[in-house]
């Protein structure tokens, strides 16, 4: 396995696709990286094919795929990068056995953070709309992993004060 430069995300080491490509190009000057997109109503997908030596029909080869239903800024380019990164990882250009690239993991962490923010916003709205002490308690008890979030505690305490609840 080829060791490439890494970044630490969430306690694990991930390699940037650009670093994987650089190392691949240095070690395989006759290598081939080709990508092909597919755009449908459902979203965008990419297939990347990497061949270590295009002059050798028996050369090591790998493919990587990516797909998304998002159509945001730079989504097309991100998906191509992810597919290339996965193909390179399958050829051994990875960090600590991790196939995912730092770009994928950064996006995943951003997605998780956004999802948490959305869940907190819904919890605050539900707490703020509680009509009485019983409903406020029921909503709060149903929040499980959000109970310790500052915004949730603040919304609960504010609504308690508004409803005249003292304990």
Secondary structure, 3 states (H helix, E strand, C coil): CEECCEEEECCEEEECHHHHHHHHHHHCCCCEEEEEEEEECCEEEEEEEEECCCCCCCCCEEEEEEEECCCCCCHHHHHHHHHHHHHHHHCCEEECCECCCHHHHHHHHHHHHHHHHHHHHHHHHHHHCCCCHHHHHHHHHCCHHHCCCHHHHHHHHHHHHHHCCCC
